[in-house]
Amino acid sequence: MKVIHNVENYREINNGLAIALGNFDGLHLAHRKIIKKTIFKANEMGLKSAVFLLDPHPVKLLHPHKDMFLLSSLEERTELLEEMGIDFIITQEFTPELAMISPLKFVEEYLVNALKVKEIVVGFDYTFGRMGKGTTYNLLKWDEIFNYKVEIFPPVMIGNEVVSSSLIRDLIMNGEVLRASEYLGRFFTRKGKVIHGEARGRNLGFPTANLDMGEEYLLPGNGVYLTLALWKDKKMFGLTNIGRKPTFSSSDKITVEVFLLDFNEFIYNEELTVMFLHRIRDEITFKDGSRLIKQIESDLKSARKLIDSEYRFLLEKQCT
């Protein structure tokens, strides 16, 4: 797989591209259907498969004051797309100039002239061009002009809900990580660097790994979660607390602390990947440290029961 930054750097000689268009934040189940269809069409037509991504996410540029935390970084999406077998990932810098381009000019200059696109695969709600005025209708209307074909995916439903990044964000922000995993097709995952904390957990008898996970990516709602942590070639279950540590602090700063079960190694400055499996409880303010210790002991019992009844298989399974 090749990653190409900006269309002007695309110099490949082939019969053309079958390309998937969209932001693909989180690469959820509906996104994966689009990607699989793109690869299928490429193979069927003797083309190369590609995904076209805008970076940064358009909302970040067009609505900078809007609180929209991403489900996945560009790096994470790239890794997942590579696993799926895409030939090219084309990332286009999203600039104020690009935001003003007309839908017709975008198709002509970017997709047709620069990328030699022969097949376009999109979701039903895909929009593009200035003010998002370009729609799937436009793509279909221009197919004979530009000699490409278009495949439009209908909504993907689970029960009565349409699978979408916005729905998944809402679920995760409400702490419903298990339900979110049904729409993602995998457990919600965050990566972070282990940093030094206040050593409060160690003093309480439960040393934690404090994680710096960045500020632009989504975190589950405040509370305690059963998680699976990946570090190098090791997998470890853990209790992960997300919140403001109200028992000891009045700060509004959100912290992420992971107590790794049956693990005792020095991992400062290492990267830890955390998969959120199950919400155990809400964040609670305790009157003192002793009551907090009792609650953590109770949380650990709940976690080990869940591991034994539902999640032990993850230690053997390849996690994606």
Summary of the structure (lengths in Angstrom):
residues: 320
radius of gyration: 22.3
end to end distance: 18.1
largest distance: 72.6
contacts: 968
relative contact order: 0.12
helix: 36%
strand: 29%
